Amino acid sequence: MDDNDGKKEKYVDKFGRSTRAISDYLGIGLQIAVSFAFFVFLGYWGDIRFGTSPLLLLAGVLVGMLGMALVLAKIVKKANRESDSKP
């Protein structure tokens, strides 16, 4: 029960906060990447299926970018709400 126990607890606490922050950022990155890739792939598949190259691919890129912007706006709005509620 010496000073080392206190240092160990501080280290574990910092590590836990870091791990939570990393997982939050990985989740955000995954949401953005998946939303973009899904619509780009859907546009590419539509071009192959209907022979409209590159029209649907470009539409997929635009919709994917819109999806990324919406996900990012939602995350920023949530972060602002959380920072406003903290003293």
DONUFI-905460 format. One line per field, with one value per residue: residue in one letter; x, y, z of N, C-alpha, C in turn. Coordinates in Angstrom, 3 decimals, always signed. Atoms other than C-alpha are relative to their C-alpha. Layout:
kenu = (A;...)
n_xx = (X;...)
n_yy = (Y;...)
n_zz = (Z;...)
ca_xx = (X;...)
ca_yy = (Y;...)
ca_zz = (Z;...)
c_xx = (X;...)
c_yy = (Y;...)
c_zz = (Z;...)
// end
This chain:
kenu = (M;D;D;N;D;G;K;K;E;K;Y;V;D;K;F;G;R;S;T;R;A;I;S;D;Y;L;G;I;G;L;Q;I;A;V;S;F;A;F;F;V;F;L;G;Y;W;G;D;I;R;F;G;T;S;P;L;L;L;L;A;G;V;L;V;G;M;L;G;M;A;L;V;L;A;K;I;V;K;K;A;N;R;E;S;D;S;K;P)
n_xx = (+0.821;-0.869;+0.250;+0.114;+1.398;+0.636;-0.486;+0.590;+1.402;+0.030;-0.350;+1.137;+1.059;-0.369;+0.074;+1.422;+0.517;-0.601;+0.630;+1.348;-0.129;-0.405;+1.133;+0.945;-0.505;+0.069;+1.410;+0.333;-0.652;+0.665;+1.305;-0.206;-0.513;+1.025;+1.072;-0.493;-0.275;+1.261;+0.658;-0.867;+0.162;+1.349;-0.036;-0.808;+0.802;+1.078;-0.570;-0.238;+1.301;+0.858;-0.810;+0.093;-1.305;-0.280;+1.049;+0.403;-1.179;-0.108;+1.112;-0.383;-1.022;+0.671;+0.828;-0.944;-0.527;+1.095;+0.100;-1.127;+0.249;+1.061;-0.575;-0.899;+0.817;+0.621;-1.043;-0.371;+1.135;-0.035;-1.162;+0.317;+0.986;-0.704;-0.915;+0.819;+0.579;-1.058;-0.300)
n_yy = (-1.185;-1.162;-0.986;+0.655;+0.329;-1.211;-0.208;+1.043;-0.362;-1.111;+0.546;+0.782;-0.945;-0.652;+1.014;+0.232;-1.149;+0.038;+1.092;-0.443;-1.024;+0.675;+0.757;-0.975;-0.487;+1.104;+0.136;-1.112;+0.273;+1.134;-0.465;-0.847;+0.821;+0.941;-0.727;-0.395;+1.183;+0.656;-0.673;+0.106;+1.363;+0.109;-0.675;+0.819;+1.171;-0.458;-0.256;+1.289;+0.657;-0.698;-0.528;-1.462;-0.474;-0.094;-0.835;+0.442;-0.071;-1.390;-0.224;+0.677;-0.818;-1.175;+0.430;+0.406;-1.215;-0.546;+0.867;-0.312;-1.309;+0.159;+0.705;-0.938;-1.033;+0.614;+0.189;-1.323;-0.473;+0.743;-0.464;-1.336;+0.165;+0.547;-1.002;-1.042;+0.494;+0.124;-1.287)
n_zz = (+0.000;+0.055;+1.048;+1.297;+0.256;+0.516;+1.365;+0.830;+0.217;+0.948;+1.303;+0.481;+0.332;+1.257;+1.047;+0.272;+0.752;+1.331;+0.735;+0.374;+1.039;+1.230;+0.533;+0.547;+1.281;+0.957;+0.370;+0.897;+1.277;+0.633;+0.488;+1.176;+1.098;+0.453;+0.677;+1.316;+0.817;+0.350;+1.115;+1.172;+0.505;+0.559;+1.294;+0.903;+0.330;+0.878;+1.321;+0.647;+0.203;+0.952;+1.091;-0.008;-0.470;-1.426;-0.586;-1.338;-0.866;-0.447;-0.932;-1.237;-0.659;-0.574;-1.131;-1.042;-0.628;-0.802;-1.176;-0.885;-0.608;-0.998;-1.150;-0.662;-0.647;-1.175;-1.008;-0.506;-0.802;-1.257;-0.762;-0.512;-1.070;-1.161;-0.559;-0.626;-1.247;-1.013;-0.652)
ca_xx = (+0.000;+2.726;+2.992;+3.212;-0.441;-1.562;+0.613;-0.749;-4.347;-3.620;-2.006;-4.959;-7.391;-5.487;-5.254;-9.002;-9.797;-7.387;-8.914;-12.410;-11.287;-9.577;-12.638;-14.840;-12.612;-12.376;-16.166;-16.498;-13.990;-15.702;-19.132;-17.809;-15.891;-18.748;-21.348;-19.177;-18.078;-21.626;-23.008;-19.975;-20.245;-23.991;-23.407;-20.696;-22.946;-25.795;-23.541;-22.536;-26.112;-27.794;-24.902;-25.049;-21.331;-20.265;-23.577;-24.635;-21.085;-20.941;-24.368;-23.087;-20.065;-22.298;-24.725;-21.783;-20.333;-23.721;-23.917;-20.450;-21.441;-24.606;-22.718;-20.095;-22.757;-24.497;-21.230;-20.316;-23.799;-23.526;-20.041;-21.246;-24.195;-21.899;-19.393;-22.179;-23.555;-20.162;-19.364)
ca_yy = (+0.000;+2.448;+5.192;+2.703;+1.711;+5.298;+5.574;+2.292;+3.470;+6.723;+4.765;+2.392;+5.329;+7.127;+3.902;+3.332;+6.852;+6.482;+3.177;+4.658;+7.631;+5.384;+3.177;+6.251;+7.552;+4.130;+3.896;+7.313;+6.415;+3.119;+4.772;+7.326;+4.778;+2.278;+4.895;+6.137;+2.708;+1.326;+3.968;+3.911;+0.128;+0.388;+2.893;+0.707;-2.349;-0.371;+0.737;-2.842;-4.106;-1.427;-0.366;+3.289;+3.736;+6.083;+7.778;+5.656;+5.483;+9.276;+9.346;+6.828;+9.019;+12.058;+10.171;+8.656;+12.105;+13.317;+10.309;+11.076;+14.694;+13.635;+11.185;+13.824;+16.467;+14.065;+13.338;+17.025;+17.865;+15.127;+16.294;+19.889;+18.779;+16.771;+19.612;+22.104;+19.864;+19.569;+22.266)
ca_zz = (+0.000;-0.911;-3.499;-6.378;-5.975;-6.569;-9.670;-10.993;-10.526;-12.377;-15.207;-15.484;-15.468;-18.246;-20.228;-19.891;-21.076;-23.989;-24.989;-24.937;-27.026;-29.562;-29.877;-30.367;-33.160;-34.799;-34.730;-36.356;-39.057;-39.729;-40.019;-42.493;-44.575;-44.710;-45.625;-48.494;-49.729;-49.672;-52.020;-54.318;-54.597;-55.188;-58.005;-59.532;-59.370;-60.949;-63.796;-64.524;-64.205;-66.332;-68.576;-67.556;-66.899;-65.181;-64.355;-61.383;-60.052;-59.938;-58.306;-55.751;-55.036;-54.503;-52.267;-50.376;-49.779;-48.578;-46.250;-44.882;-44.283;-42.448;-40.228;-39.477;-38.715;-36.334;-34.531;-34.241;-32.954;-30.322;-29.285;-28.954;-26.839;-24.556;-24.187;-23.382;-20.639;-18.876;-16.300)
c_xx = (+0.870;-0.387;-0.198;-1.437;-0.744;+0.413;-0.622;-1.458;-0.121;+0.297;-1.172;-1.129;+0.290;-0.097;-1.451;-0.611;+0.544;-0.649;-1.403;+0.055;+0.375;-1.172;-1.063;+0.445;+0.001;-1.432;-0.434;+0.595;-0.656;-1.365;+0.152;+0.449;-1.064;-1.117;+0.438;+0.161;-1.281;-0.628;+0.849;-0.130;-1.370;-0.069;+0.783;-0.784;-1.135;+0.494;+0.242;-1.329;-0.802;+0.762;-0.025;+1.315;+0.289;-1.082;-0.354;+1.178;+0.179;-1.123;+0.306;+1.048;-0.651;-0.850;+0.889;+0.596;-1.059;-0.178;+1.118;-0.231;-1.068;+0.516;+0.902;-0.776;-0.657;+1.013;+0.405;-1.105;-0.013;+1.156;-0.248;-0.980;+0.680;+0.936;-0.769;-0.547;+1.045;+0.297;+1.384)
c_yy = (+1.256;+0.904;-0.641;-0.360;+1.196;+0.284;-1.008;+0.326;+1.143;-0.492;-0.764;+0.930;+0.701;-0.977;-0.275;+1.135;+0.003;-1.072;+0.387;+1.026;-0.631;-0.752;+0.936;+0.473;-1.092;-0.216;+1.080;-0.251;-1.135;+0.401;+0.810;-0.840;-0.934;+0.730;+0.427;-1.210;-0.694;+0.649;-0.009;-1.390;-0.186;+0.668;-0.792;-1.229;+0.386;+0.289;-1.292;-0.652;+0.649;+0.640;+1.518;+0.658;+1.412;+0.761;-0.413;-0.014;+1.419;+0.354;-0.650;+0.775;+1.207;-0.369;-0.449;+1.191;+0.667;-0.820;+0.258;+1.323;-0.100;-0.703;+0.942;+1.095;-0.541;-0.146;+1.341;+0.555;-0.688;+0.473;+1.387;-0.070;-0.495;+1.027;+1.139;-0.445;-0.153;+1.367;+0.509)
c_zz = (+0.000;-1.174;-1.374;-0.335;-0.583;-1.430;-0.953;-0.313;-0.998;-1.402;-0.595;-0.415;-1.327;-1.161;-0.375;-0.797;-1.418;-0.855;-0.444;-1.125;-1.334;-0.601;-0.559;-1.379;-1.063;-0.474;-0.969;-1.383;-0.754;-0.551;-1.279;-1.194;-0.554;-0.734;-1.399;-0.914;-0.446;-1.228;-1.263;-0.610;-0.642;-1.372;-1.031;-0.451;-0.957;-1.404;-0.757;-0.379;-1.124;-1.154;-0.097;+0.411;-0.482;+0.775;+1.428;+0.978;+0.540;+0.971;+1.345;+0.776;+0.671;+1.212;+1.157;+0.723;+0.865;+1.275;+0.994;+0.714;+1.082;+1.252;+0.790;+0.732;+1.264;+1.131;+0.616;+0.893;+1.367;+0.879;+0.582;+1.157;+1.271;+0.625;+0.663;+1.346;+1.108;+0.601;-0.299)
// end
